[in-house]
Amino acid sequence: MAESLIQRKSFQFALSVIRLYQKLQERREYVLSKQLLRSGTSIGANVEEASAGQSRKDFLAKMSVASKEARETKYWLRLLRESQLVEIDVTSEIARADELIRILTSIVKTTKETL
């Protein structure tokens, strides 16, 4: 089965989060960076699990979790930006998180309508 748009984008986002995590670690920011790493990589993991869902309800549950993780990731990114703990521009990551949130929200709404 071909990789979907959300699978591709969430995987690429996870790679971006990993690189950002490494930069944050180099600057000795350990707490927020770990939270960001967990939630940012969890988005794609849940999307992958959803693609192998046992039912439409299972698919919906996993995509809903991915959507929540995307929102949490955006929260950590905003905290990094606003707290100015480190001098790293996270504007593009926030924009990418917003894009994932929009896509996942659409998937969740559409799936709910078809149940």
Secondary structure, 3 states (H helix, E strand, C coil): CCCCHHHHHHHHHHHHHHHHHHHHHHCCCCHHHHHHHHHHHHHHHHHHHHHCCCCHHHHHHHHHHHHHHHHHHHHHHHHHHHHCCCCCCCHHHHHHHHHHHHHHHHHHHHHHHCC
